Each structure stands twice: as structure tokens, then as C-alpha cells.
Amino acid sequence: MELISSITVCGHAVQTSLNGMSEFQNQLLNDPSLVRMAEAPAGCGKSYAFLRAVLNGDRVLFVVPTRRLAMNLISTLQHDMRNKGWSDAKIKNKISLWSSDGRETMKANGVKNVTQKRLFELSELSPLAGGEIVVTTPESLAWLTLDPERSPIKGVSDRSVLDIVQNFNHIVFDEMHTIEKRGLSLSLIVSWLCVQFPQWNSKLSYLSATPIDLTKVFDSFGFKSTDITYISENVTDIDESDSRSGRRVIHGDVKINCYKDTTLSELIIINKDYVLSEISADRQIILIYDQLFDGLSKALPELAHALNVLGLKTYQSLLISSVDDSQKGNASYLGFANGSDKDPKNYPILIATSSIEIGVTFNCRLMFMEPGYSSSSMVQRIGRVSRGDFDGSIFMSLKKECLARHIWLKRFEHWVRKHHEHKVSIRDLTDVLSEDLPIKACSPESSLRSTRRRSAPSYGSMSSQAAAIAGLYWAYAERHIGLQKARKELLHGKVPAIANKMSHLLSIIKRLSNDIEYEDASKNWLTLFEKEVKTLRSIPKTVKVRSTYTDASWKIPRDSLLRDTILLDKYDLIENSKGEMELWIDDPHWRNGLTDDRRSVKSVESLCLPHTVDRFPSKKFDLQKNMLSIIDNVLSDEFQPENVIVALEAVRSLALMTGLICIDE
């Protein structure tokens, strides 16, 4: 067990104004810019600023990447609103959750047509005085306002993405660094509409403690440099002798202890007294693993032993991961609690994967963690510890194979060794972990913008392909009844050029449908390609695993079942009446089927092209290369008809511009 180094990240604070908010928070609410990129360390109150907007009477739409973060935000909003004097009845009428969890709650409360109610809520939640906030996920918002296939709803069938810009003062995309290039489509379209209709005075803000550079995307979509404003928080270090007057402390000192090739269970045992003192003080201990199957799941027996050494029980620990959160019914592995119906606040120990590293607030001053798959992941995890004017500690396990795989992690290891037992600032830490040059503010300063703000570090950049995908999404979304009407009345001359270009390429391929020989193939390709464009994030294919011993079920990625368990060797997949793949196991819990012999899974997809019903098998990582090769072979045939040639050339252009490939599941 080797201690590599210990560093202490200094406690840090922000200056507050007379209204109790920092300059950064005031900018978020008052800067006249219509699209803002906002960066600030975790705990700076990015979300809280928009609660103040609600209390001031504004309407806010808050888009978060995960259901768990949505639920956490709702809980925080309710708590803060009560502290501001709002009654429970008013809070209930002024907050709405647009997600599957919110849908279940509304149905339980007797709402028969949830979609209709939500579309009405675009303009108003309640006639009561005061502001209001809608919390949602990108998928729910896109389906409600952009999907032309959404079933017509009486009285609100023409409600569209335009209603978002017309009816909300602030639109927020939180944790923007988690957005995939396909997922950026929704926010780009809304940002564009904010800029094109300044008279509606709707402002869009991207928030993150670890932002990525979207400059190439904005340029490719058609934004001018002056359309975007960059805002960052001015954070200063503090120590015990510093005056807190006029400053809000967002984090105390956090000591980071880095160990090489040590398990989290071992770290818990060697810090037994520290762990027990935190639990006795009613504070939470958090463990974060990089992997669910080869990491957290296989560590549970060792963790159960470690807790026993400390005199703790496994039922005091809550497992948090995509699979554990998907559990329905009652089942437990080694006594650990799990399930999305469990409130993390009720458990002294949280054992999790990356699903809790973004945005979620816990009462935690002690964390045991693996470093994460990216530098932004590490920064986000560190930001969960010691919120407020309290000191804390992190014990981090750095594995040899991870150090060999990640350049940023090797750079971090070198840096912490160099600064052993030193105090460093949060900016020192984020600078060494940021992957690109700082984002530069590219819009001129106005009287309301800070002249003192510094450039923000960037954790990578987004490919300009995201802009082309957003143009495709726009082309499909125009079939929505609300946008069909708007194109004639409002959008004339305001459609981004990239959307017109994408529409032109699609129209070339659609012409094949007029030829009876290619009608079926081309229509099928267009349907599959549209589905690919409108999938905002990559979600692996899952299997519903059900136990014959209990009423429990879990949704588990199929590749993970193949790679990490023996379950598909022992049991047969079946298709249920809903078209879902199910696996019935003669065991109380799926984790009993884990294998130590992790197997390689070579994913093979079926490439689809619009001129043939044939399918072309291809390894997942060679899809674009193989598709372009197939197209080249077809085009080399001098007897190919002209309509096939131009259609395949359009497919090639779409693939190169967007990176999207049409596959048939």
C-alpha cells in the first residue's frame, strides 16, 4: 500500500453583494446576453441563482442530464423555497418535474393526460402570484416540443420549441460537459431561437464546473461571436485567519491523499476511526468506483468485510448506479440497499459509480474514490466533498493500469508528487486537469459584464459535427405542426443555413422513394436514420433480468451481461409481450452470476443503405470506414442509375459531416 502524495486544496470563497449573491450569480440573472457559457467550481451556487430568479417572479426551465439529478434539484428547490417563506401549497403549484418520475407522480395524483398537462404548463403552471420552475431531462423536453410524431393533443397540438423561448425568462442546460454531440441539438436549436427573437427576452445559460469548448460548434451552426458571452466565477483562496465578512465560503480545505494500487475497502479499514467519527456525527461517507461490473460489483464482498471490521452493517449502505437504480421489487445483494425509491439522505454510506458525480449535493466531508475516466470526472467528484466552510478529506486509489491508459492521470500523478504536503488553489487543480487552452471571452464587454472575470479552463472541445446533427434535427423537427406554421409566419429568413443544407441532402435521398425498385429500402433507411438523429444520447441496449425467487427485476446492458456474467450462458433470452428482451434467472440476485473471467465482446452492427434491402455486418468501431468503402464500391459500377449515385453521395456527405451511420437493429 503506497501513499503517492498528499495535497490540500485550499478552501475557497466568492465575494457577495448586498443581495447575498456573488457577482457571477448576478451576471447569470442580469447580463443582457441571450446565450451564456457559465463556468464556476462545484458549490458556487449556479443552480441557486435561478431559484432567486423564481423568487423574483421569473419563469425558469432547468434541463438536467439525469433523472437522479432532477429529483435532487427538486428536493433542494423545495427546501430553499420553504426557507424563503413559501408555503408547501404554493411550492407544489410552482414546481413541475417533466420526466418519467414526474409522469408517475402525476398519474398517481389522478392526471389522465400527462402530455396535455405538460404542454399547457409551457405557458403557466399556476395562476398564483410568483415565479415558477420546470425541471426536465433533454429527452422529455425534445419529445414534448420537437418530435413531429408526438400524438396530437386537443388544445395544444401546435405547442412547439418556440413556446419554450416565448414563455420562459431563463432556459438552463446544466452540467453541459455531459452532453453528447447528438444531445447538443436541442440546446443549439433553442439558443438559435433566443438569438433570432430577442424581443422575447429569453436567455439561455450553459452551466458546468468543467466546461467543454463549443466554439467550433457555434461557428458551424451560424452564430456570430458576439451572440455568445462567457462568464466565470471569481474564486479566491481562504485560510483560517481570513475574514469571512462579505464572502461566502463554498468549500473548506480538502486534503487529497493519493494511493497506488490500493482498494477502497483497504482505505476504509486504515481510516477506521475517521469513518466512524464521521458517521457518529451524522455525516455521509461516499465511495465512487469507475466501473459498475468490474469495479463496484466485484468489490462488494470485500466491502462487506470491511464494514464488518468497522462494526457497521451493509444495510446502512446504499448502492447507486444505473442498474441498481433500475431495480423494481425487493432484492438485496449481501444486505446492501438499492433502488431509486431509496432516499440517499437516509444512508450514512453511499457506494456509487459516476452517476452521482455531477450536480448532486450530499452531507459529506470524507470520500473514497477512484479517479474517473476523464479529468472532468475527477474534478466533479472532488467537488462533492466539504460544501460550505468545513474541511474534508479524499482518499484516492490510482491503479497502475489506469495510469498507463490516461495521459491526464499520469500528469496529475506527477503534479501531486511535485506538490507533496503543499497547499494548492482550486484553480491550480483545475488548470492541471483541464485538457485544452482556456476558453476566451469573444464578445465585447458591456457595462453589466464583469471586466475582472478570468478565462475558464476547458475540458476538451466538441466536434463541429454537433452543429450538422443539430441542422438535421431541425430539418426533421420542421414537420411539427407548430414549426410548419411558424416557418411561414415567423421563421422566414431565420432558419440556420446548416439546417437548409441538411434538408437538401435528405431530399436527394427521399427521391429514391419515387422509384418503385428502391421505395422500400429508401423509406426504411430514412426511418432508421431519423431515429438515429433524434437519439440524444447513446444508451446501450438493455435486457430486463427477472428473478424467479423474488419479485425483483433489473435493466442491464446486454454487452455487460455477455462480458461480465455467466447469465446468458445459463439462461435463454425471451421476448415479452411489449417487445422487450427478458432473462429469467433462478437466483435471488443478478450479481450472483458475476464472473472473474471478463470476456471480450465484439459488437457487430448491420449497416443499412437506401438503395438496397441487404444488410452489411460491421464491427461497431469500423462502421464509418466500412460504409464509405461499400459506397465507393457501388459508385465504381458504371451501370448504376443516376438517382442511386446522387443518393449515395448524399449519404456519404451526411456521414462525413455528422459522423452518424444508419444501422438496422
N, C-alpha and C positions, 0 to 999 in steps of 0.2 A: 504494500500500500504506500504509494509515493505521493507526498504533497509536492506539487509542482511549484506553487506560489500562492500567496495571499495578497490581494489588493483591496483597498477600501474606496468605494465610490462615495465621494463627499455628499453629504446631504445638500439638497438644493432647494431654492425658493424662487418665487416670482414676486415682482413688485405689484402691489394692488392699489387701485384708485379709490376715490371716495365711495363709489358704489360697490366696493368689495371685490370687483373683478380685476383681472390683470389687463394690461394694455392689449395683449393678444386676444383675450376673450372679448374685449370691447370691439376690437377690429372685426372679429368674426361676425358680430351683430351689426356693426355700423359702417364698415367700409362700403363705399358705393359700388365697388366692383361686383359684377354679376357672376363671375366664376372665380373661385379662390382655391388655391392649393395651400393647405394649412398643416404645418408640422410643429409638433411640440412633444416633449418627453411624456411617457405614461404618467398619469396622475395630475397633469396640468389643468384638467377641467375642460377639455374640449367639448365633451358632452354636456357638462353643466351649463356652459354658455347658452346652449339652446333651450335648456329649462328656463333660464332667465328670460329668453325671448318669449316663451309660452306665458310666463307670469306677466310679461309686459303686454300681452294681448295678441301676439303673433301666432300664425298657424305654421307648424313645422312638420315636415315629412322626413323621417330619420330612417335611412336604409342601412341595415347591418348585414354582415355576411352569413351569420348562423342563427338558428333558432334559439340556441342556448344564450347567445349574446343578446338577442331580442328580449328574452324573458328576464335576463339580468338587468337590462336597461329599464324595462317596465317597472321592475321592483324598486330600482333606485329612484326613478321618477316619482313613484307613489310615495316613497319615504320622504323625499325632499319637498314634495308638494304639501304633505302634511305638516312638515316643519315650517312651511311658509304660510300656514293657516288655512289651506284649502280643506274643505270637508270631504269625507270619503265619498259622499254622493256626487259632489262636483268632480272629484278626481275620476270617478268611474265614467262620467259623461264626457270627460275631456281627454281621455287617452284611449286609443284604439290600436289593437295588435292585428296586423294583416299577415298571418302565417297559418300553418296547419294547426298550431296550438290555439291560436285565436279563433280559428274556424270551429274547433271542437268546443271551446268555451261558449261561443255564440249559439251553437246548436243546442248545447245543454241548457242555455237560457231561453230557449224557445224560438230562436230566429230560424225561420224556414228557408229563406233565400239569402244566404250569406253574401253571395256575389252582388246581388242587388243592393243590399245594405251598404256594402263597402263602396260601391260606385256612387251611391248617394253621399257617403261620407267624404268623397273627394272635395265637396264644396262646404260641408258643415257636419260636425259630429253632434253638436247640441246647440240649441238656441240660448243656453245660459251664457251670461257675460264672461269674457276672459278668453285667453288663447287656448289652443289645443294642439295635440301632437299625435301623429300616426307613426307607429314603429312597424317596419316591414322588412322582408328579405327581397333581394333583387328578383328572384323567380316569381314571387307572388305579385310584385308590382308590375313586372313585364307582362304577365298573363292578364292582369286586370286592364291594363291601359294600352298595350301594344299588339296583343295577339288578335289577328283578324278572325281566327277560328273560334274565338270565345262565343259561346251561345248568346244570341240576342236577349237582352233583359228589358222587360217592359219599363218604359220611362227613362232609361239610362243607356240605351243601346249605343248611343253616339258618344258616350264619355270616352275620352282617349288621353294620351300622354299630354295633349295640350291643356287638359283640365288641371294637370299637376302644376304646370307653370302659371296658369291663371289663378289658382286657388291657394297656393302656399307661399308664404313670405320667405321661408327658408327650406331648401332641399339639401339634405346632408347625406353624403356617401361616406360612411365610417369605415375605418381600417382599410383604406383604399389599396394598400400594398398587397392585400389578399386577392384582389380582383384579377381574374384571368383575362387574356386578350379578348376572348369572346364575351366575357362578362362586362367588359367596358362599354359595350354597345349601348346599353340602357343609359348610363350616365352621360355618354357623349351626346346622345340624341337630346336628352333633357338640357344639358349645358348649351347646346346649339340653340335650342328654342329660347332659353333665358337670354342669350345674347341677341337673337333676332327680334325679340319682343321686349325691349327694355321698358316699355310703357307699363308692363305688368309688374315690374319691380320685384321679380322673384330671383333670389340669389342662391346659387349652388356652391356648396363647400365640400371639398375632398379633405378628409381628416386622416392623419396617421402619425404615429410616433416614429415610424420607419418608412418614409415615403419612397416611391419609385418615380423616376423621371418620365413624365408623359409628354415632353416637348415634341418629340418626333410624331407622336400620335395627334396632338393638337394641330400641328402644322399640316399633316397629311389630310386631316378631316376638313381643313379650311379655316380654322380660327386664325385671327391676327394675333400677333404677340401682345398687343395692348388689351386683348379680351381676357387675359388671364393674369391674376395677381397672386404673388407668392407671399405667404405670411408665416412667420415663425416666432415662437415664444422666446423671450429673452430670459434665460435661466441663469441664476448666479449661485455660486457655492456658499455654504454657510458652515460655521462650526459652533461649538457650544458657547463661545464668547460673543457671537454676533447677536445684535438686537433683532428681534422678530418684528419690531414695530414697522408697520406699513408693508410687510412682506407675508406671503402665505407659503409655508413650508410644504412642499409636495412630497418629498422623500427625506428620511433621515439617512445617516451613514449606513451603507450596506457593504459588509465585508464579504468578498467573493473568494472562497477557498477552492483551488483547483487541484484535483487529484487525478492521477494517471492509473488507468486500468483498475478501478475500484467500483464495486457495485453500489447502488443507492442503499441497499439493505445493510451493507457493511458500514456505510457512512452514518446510517441511523444508529447503529449499535455503538459506534465510537463516540457519538454525540448523545448518548442516552439521557444524561442529566439535562442537557439543553432542551431536548424534545419534551421530556416530562414537565419541565418548568413552563414551557410554552402552553402545553395542554392544560396544566393546572391553572394557568392564567386565562383560560377560555379563549385562546388564540389558536388558529389553524396551522397545521403543518401541510405543506404541499410537496408532492413528488411528481415530476414531469419526465416521462420517457419519450424518446424519439419515435419508437415503433410500438404498435399495438400488439402484434403477434409475436415477433421475435424478441420483443423488449418487455413491455409491461406484463403481458400474459404469462410468459415463461418465468418472470421474476416473482410471481405471486406466491409460490410455495416458500421461497427464501424470505419474502417479505412477511409472510405469516409467522415464520420462525422468529424473525427479528422483532416483530411486535410482541410475540410471546416472551422474548428475553426482556423486553421493556415492561412487561406486565400489562400490556394492552390487548384488546380483543379486536379481531378482524372486523366485527360488525360496527366498530367505531370508524371504519374507513369506507369511503365512497369511491367506487371506480367511475371515472368519467372518460368516455371515448365514444366514437361514432357507433360502434357495435353495442357497447354497454348502454348507451342512451336509447338504442333502438329496441331494447328488451321490452316485451309485453308479457305480463303474467309474472308469477313468483318463482324465482330460482336464484340460487347463490352458489358461488364457487369458493370453497374454503371459508365460507361465512362472510365474505366481503359483500357490502351493499352495492347495488347498482340499479340503473333505471332512471329515465328522465323525469319520473314522477317524484324522485327524491330531491329535497332541497339541500344543496351543498352547505348552506349555513348551519345545518343541523349536525354536521360531522366534523370532528376535530382533525381528521386526516383525509386529505384528498389525494387520490392516486390517479394520474391523468396522462393523456397524450397532449398533443399540440392544440386540442380543441378548447383548452382554457387559457391559452397564452395571449389571446387578443381581447382587450377591452374589459374583461370581467374583473370585478373587484372582490377581493377576499380580505378577511381579517388575519393577515399572515405577515409574520416577521422572520420566518425560518422556512427555507426552501431547499430541497434536494433535487437536482436536475441533471439531465443530460443536455448537451449544448444546443440541440436543434439541427435541422437540415440546412439552415441558412443563417447568415449573420443577423438578419432582421428578426428571425425567430429567437435568437439568443437575447437580443435587446428587449423584445416583448416579454420574455419570461422574467428577466431581471426586473422589469417594470411592475410585476405583480407583488413585489415584496416591499414592506415597510412604507405603505402610503401614509402620509402625514409626518408629523415631527417625531418619528420613532426610529431607532436604529434596528438593524436586522442583519441576517447572515444568509449566505447561499453556499451550499456545498455542491460542487460541480464535478461530475465524472467525465473525464476525457479519455476515450478509448483509442488505442493505437490505430485501429483500422479507420476510425473517423478522422484522426489527424492526418492520416495518409491520403484520405479521399478529398478533404476540403482545404483548399488553399487559405481561405479566410480564417479557418480554425487554427491552422498552423501559424498564421500571422498573429492571431490572438495569443496563442501559447507563448510565442517569442516575446510578445509585448508584456504579458503578465510576469514572465520570468525576469525581464529587464526592470520591472517596477515592483519587485517583491517587497512587501511590507510598506509600500508607498500609498499615499492618498492621491487619488486622481479625480478629475471632474467628470461629470456625466458627458460633457462634450468630448473629453479625451476618449472616453469609451466609445461613443457613437462614431467619432471620426475614424478610429482604428477599425471599426467593424463595417463602416459604410463602404460600398463597393465601387462607387463612381465618384466623379468630381461633384462638388456641391452644385445644387440647383441654383441658378442665378435668377434673381428677380428681373423680369424682362419687360415690365410695364412701368411707365413713369410714375414718380411719386406724386400723390395729391396731398392736399392739406390734411386729410384724415388718415393718411397712411404713415406708418412708422418710418422715420428716417434712421432709426437706430437698429432696425432688425438686421440680423445676420443671415447669410446664406444657410440653407438647411442641407445636411448630408443626404445623399441619395443612395438607396439600397438597390441599385440596378436600374435598368430602364425598360420601358415597354416598347415592343416592336411596333413599327408603323403599320404592320398587318392589322392591328386592332382597329385602325381607322377604316380600312377597307371592309372589315367584317361589320362594323357599325353601319357603313354605307349599304351593305347587303341587307342588314336588319331593317334599315329604313325602307328599302325597296319592298320588302315583304310587308312591313307594317302599314304601308300606304293603302293596303286593301281594307284596313279597318274603316268602318263606315264614318267614324269621326274625322279621320285624316283624308278620306276621299272628299268630303265636303270642304275641309279646310284647304286642300290643295287648290281648289278653285277660288276660295274666298280669302284665305289668309296667307297661304304659303307660296303664292306666285312670286318667283324670283328669290325665294328664301331657302330652297332645297339645296343642301350641300352638293357640290359638283361630284364628289365621290359617290354619292347615292345615285345620281343620274348615270354615272359610268357603270355602276354595278347593275342598274336596271337594264341598261343597254346590253350588257353581256348575257344577262338572264334571258332577255327577249330573243337573242340569237339562238339559244338552246331551246327555247319554247317552240321555235318554228319547226323543229323536228316532229312535234306532236301533230302537225298538219299532214305529215306523211304517214300513211297507214302502216308502212313497213316498220317505222320507228316509234309509232304512237305509244305503245305500252311501255317500252324501255325508257323513252324520254320522260313520260309522265311519272314513272316510278322514280327516276333519278331526281327529278325536280322536287318530289315529295320528300325523299330522303335527305336531299341537300338542304332544304328549308328547315327540316328538323335539326340538322347539324348546326346551322347558323343560329337558330333560336335556343340552342342549349347553352345557357350562360356559364356553366362550369362543368368540368369533367367529373362525372360521378361514376365510379366503377359499377359494373353490373353486379347485382347482389342476388343472393339466394336466401329465401326465408327458411331458416333452420328451426325445426319444431321438435320438442321433446315429448316422447310417449309417456314419460314418467311424471311430468308436471304440465301445467298449462302455459309454459314459457315458450317464447319464440324470439329469434334474433334475425336481423338482416346483416348478412356477412358477404363481403365481396367474393365473387366466385374464384378469382385468381388466388385470393388468400386461402380459401378452403383447399385448393389444389396444392398450394405451395407449403402451407404451414400446418395442415391437419391430415389425418387419415380418414376423415369422414366420408369423402367421395369414393374412397376405396371400399368402404364397408356398406354404404347405403346408396340407393338409387334415387336420382333426381326425378321428380314428377311435376307435371304442370297442373295447377289448381284451376278452379272454375273462373278465376279472374285473370288467367294467363300468366300468373307468377310462378317462378320455379321454386319448388319446395323440397326440403330434405328432412325426412322424419328420422330421428335418431333414438336408439334405445339407451338413453343416458340422460341423467338429470341436467347436464350442462355441456355446452359445446367445447369448453376448454379442456374437458377430459380427453378430447380427441387430438390435442396438440401433438406434434411430432418433433423430435430433436433433429431429424434428418430433413432439413429445409431443402425443398426441391426447386429446381429451375422451372419456370413457367414461360413457355414461348407462345405469346399471344399471336394468333393468326386472325386476320380480318378478311372480309370479302369485298374487294374493290368493285365499285359499280360505275358504269359509264352510260351515257344517254343514248348510245346508238345500238346497244345490244342487251339482251336479257342474260347473257353469260356473266358469270362472276369470276373474279381473278383473285385467288388466295395470295395473301401477302403478309409477311411479318409486320407487326404493328409499327416497328421503328423504321421500316423501309417503305411506308405507304406512298409518300410523295414521289420518291425515286422510282418505284415500280410503276406508278400510274403514268408518270411522264414517259417512261420507256414504252409502255403499252400504246400510248397516244402516238408517239413517234413511229412505232411500227405500223399503225393503222394509216397514218398520214403518208407513209412511204409507198403505199399502194396507189399507183396512178389511176386505178379504176374506181376509187372511192368517189361517191357523188359529192357535189359541191356543198350541199346542206350538212352532210356529215363532217366534212372538212372544217367548215367555219364553226360548227357547234363544238367540235373537239378543241379547236384553237381557243374558243371562248372558255372551255373547261380548264385548259392549260393556264390561261390568263388568271382565272379565278383562283386556281390552286397556288400560283406564284404570288399573287397579290395578298391572299388571305391566309395561306397555309392550311386551308380546310380541304379535306378529302371526303368524297362521298363513299360511305361504306354501307353494306346491307347486313344487318344483324341476323 
